[in-house]
């Protein structure tokens, strides 16, 4: 996998554009991108460069929820059984 280098501004625009696309609905109100076709967004980089801030700002600007989760504080076995969002369209059930 090649590593892309973005400025903070470019990374924020990429995150924002991706989330906006995932939230698009057709004329009947159904999501254009089915949940199975949505890929996670991963921001990778050194600590303290603003990854969490980028996503938090985008969430605030789009009026959507935000939950920060850092895997650096967990072991592989402790990640098993974490909650999974089951229904985004039905009121954000977890």
C-alpha positions in Angstrom: 0.0 0.0 0.0 1.4 3.4 -0.9 1.4 6.2 1.5 -0.4 9.4 0.5 0.6 12.7 1.9 -2.1 15.3 2.4 -2.1 18.7 4.0 -4.5 19.1 6.9 -6.8 21.2 4.6 -6.7 18.5 1.9 -7.3 15.7 4.4 -10.3 17.5 5.9 -11.8 18.1 2.4 -11.4 14.3 1.6 -13.1 13.3 4.8 -15.9 15.8 4.3 -16.5 14.8 0.7 -16.6 11.1 1.6 -19.0 11.6 4.4 -21.3 13.8 2.3 -21.3 11.1 -0.5 -22.2 8.4 2.1 -25.1 10.5 3.3 -26.6 11.2 -0.1 -30.1 10.0 -0.6 -32.1 9.2 -3.8 -35.5 10.7 -4.5 -37.2 8.1 -2.4 -35.0 8.9 0.6 -32.9 5.8 0.5 -29.1 6.1 0.8 -27.4 6.0 -2.6 -24.4 4.2 -1.1 -25.6 1.0 0.6 -23.9 0.4 3.9 -22.1 -2.6 2.5 -20.5 -0.4 -0.1 -19.2 2.2 2.4 -15.6 1.9 3.2 -14.1 3.1 6.6 -12.1 6.2 6.6 -8.6 5.8 8.1 -6.3 8.7 9.0 -2.8 7.6 9.6 0.0 9.7 10.9 2.2 10.7 13.7 0.6 11.6 17.1 -0.5 15.2 17.5 -0.8 16.2 13.9 -4.6 16.8 14.1 -6.2 13.6 12.8 -8.9 13.6 15.5 -9.5 17.3 15.1 -10.1 17.0 11.4 -12.8 14.4 11.9 -14.3 16.2 14.8 -14.5 19.5 12.9 -16.1 17.7 9.9 -18.7 16.0 12.1 -19.5 19.4 13.8 -19.8 21.1 10.4 -22.1 18.4 9.0 -24.1 18.1 12.2 -23.4 14.4 12.7 -22.2 12.4 15.7 -18.5 11.9 16.5 -16.9 9.3 18.6 -13.1 9.1 19.0 -11.5 5.7 19.4 -7.8 5.2 19.6 -6.6 1.6 19.1 -3.2 2.5 20.6 -4.7 2.0 24.1 -5.9 -1.6 23.4 -4.5 -5.0 22.8 -5.7 -7.1 20.0 -7.8 -9.4 22.3 -9.4 -6.4 24.0 -10.8 -5.2 20.7 -13.0 -8.3 20.3 -16.6 -7.6 21.0 -16.6 -3.9 20.6 -20.0 -2.4 19.7 -21.0 -2.3 16.0 -23.4 0.2 14.6 -26.3 -1.9 13.3 -28.7 0.6 11.8 -27.6 4.1 10.8 -30.8 4.8 8.9 -33.1 3.9 11.8 -32.1 6.6 14.2 -28.5 5.6 14.9 -29.1 2.4 16.8 -26.1 0.6 18.1 
